[in-house]
Amino acid sequence: REHARPETDVRCKLQELLPGGLGTGGIISFEGTFNSCFDLMLGDDNFHVSGNGVSGQILLVAVRGPEYILLNTHGSGWEHEEPHNGPAFIEGGKFQMDLKFLRDEELGMELVIEVGGKPVVKRFMSEFVVNAFKKINIRPGNFRNCAGTLSTFTRIEYLGRR
């Protein structure tokens, strides 16, 4: 299995983009070309991905195909999954994906994931968890049917509050 090539390994650039304090709201915007599935993870300062799993409070956006996205969080064990089943990405096509962290006074933070400007999946999270996010990791998906050319990312940007 081939792992991150330079054009997909954007962690260093990214760590500078996430200043913490995401709990006040903000957008993390990604552009690239979708070729095969990938896992996008946000975590705290203790976040690392190793052969035997992950550590650090994390958010997982698992893009398991052009029409299947899974959203999950790991705190004290994986919580319920929020799946999206329907059009999102086009194989071999360019994409824009936004993670919008929207502050809700009563419910904490709502994360809305948009692909091509259309909301595809959302969930509520504690603002304390969201505030802890400092690192991003993108890696090839290890779900069955995930093969072929890696997806590439040409732009990753933290847009702050909107």
N, C-alpha and C positions, 0 to 999 in steps of 0.2 A: 504494500500500500504506500503510495506516494504521499508525503506530508507537505506542509506549507512551503510553497515556492515564494520567492521574493515578492511577486505581485499580490500574493494572498496573505502574506505574513505582515500584518499591519499593526501588530500589538504595540510596538514602541511608540510610533507616531500617535496612536490612540490614547495611550495612558496619559499623555500630556493634555488630551482634549477633554478628559473627564475630570473636572476639578473637584468633584464631590459637591454636596449641596444640591444634587439633582432632585431632592425632595421638595424643592421650591418650584419645580417644573422645568421642562426643557425638551429639546428634540435632538435625537441622535440620528443623523441622516446617512444612508449608505447608497452608493451607486455602483453598478458593475454589470457584469454579464453572467446570467444564470446558465450554468452548464450541468451541474449535478448538485445533489443535496449538500447542505452544510449545517453545522451547529454554530450558533452565535450565542456567546455566553457573556454575561456581565457579572462581576464579582467584587468583593471587598479587597482590602490589602492582603488578606491571607489566601486569596484566590489563586489556585494553581490547578492545572489539569495534569494528571499523571496516568500511568498505565493502570493503576488501581482506583481510578475514580477522580472525584473533584473535591476540593475543600474550599471553605469560604462561602459565605451567603451568596447564592447565585440565582440568576434568572437565565433560563434556557429558552432560546427560540430555535427549535429544530425544524429546518426546512427539509422535509423528507421527500419532496418531489415538487413539480410545478404547481400541483393543486392540493398539496397537503402540508400544513404548517401546524406545529405543536408548540404550545406555550406552557411553561411550567416553572415553578420556583422551588428551591431547595432551602429549607431552614432546618427543621428537625426531622428530616426525611422529605421525600418528594410529596408535594401537595397535589391536589387534583389538576388534571391536564385540561387545557382549553384548546381543542382542535379547531382548525379551519379546513374544511373540505370543499374545494371549489376553485375556480380560476384565480391565479395569483401571478405566477411567473410563466414565461414562455421559454421553452428549451432553446438555448443558443441566443436568447434575446437580451437586450439591455434592460436593466431594472432600476427603480428607485424604491428603497424601503426606508420608512421613517418609524422610529420608536418614539412616540409622543408621550411624555410623562406629564399628565394634566392634574393639577391640584384640585381636590374636592374637599371643601371645608369639613364635611361630615364623614366622608368615607375614606379619607386618606388620599392616596394617589391612584389615578386610573392610568394604566398603560394601554395605549391604543397603537396597534401596529398597522401601518398603512403600506400597501404595495401599489405603486402607480397612482397614489392619491386616494385609493379606496380602502376604507377600514376593513381588515380581514379578521382580526382577533383582538380581544381586550380582556383585561383583568384588573381588579383592585389589589393594591399592595400597601403595606405600611410605609409611611414616608421615611421611617427610620431605616428600613431595609434599603429603600431607594437612595437615601442619603449616603449609604455605605458604599455604593457602587463606585469603584475607582478604576477597574481594569476591564478590558474587553478581550475576548479570545474568539477567533473564528477558526474553525477547523473542518476538514472534510467530514461529512456525515458517515456514520458507520452502520446505518440502517440498511437492510437488504434492498436491493435495486439501486444503491448508491455506487455508481461506478462511472468510469469515463473521465473526461476532462474536468478539472476543478473549476468551480465558479471563481471569478476574479472580481476584485473590488478596486474601482478606480478613484473613488472619493469616499471619505468617511469624515463627517463633520459634526461637531457638537454646536448646536445653534442657540443654546441658552433659552431663556424664557421667551415665549411668543404670546 
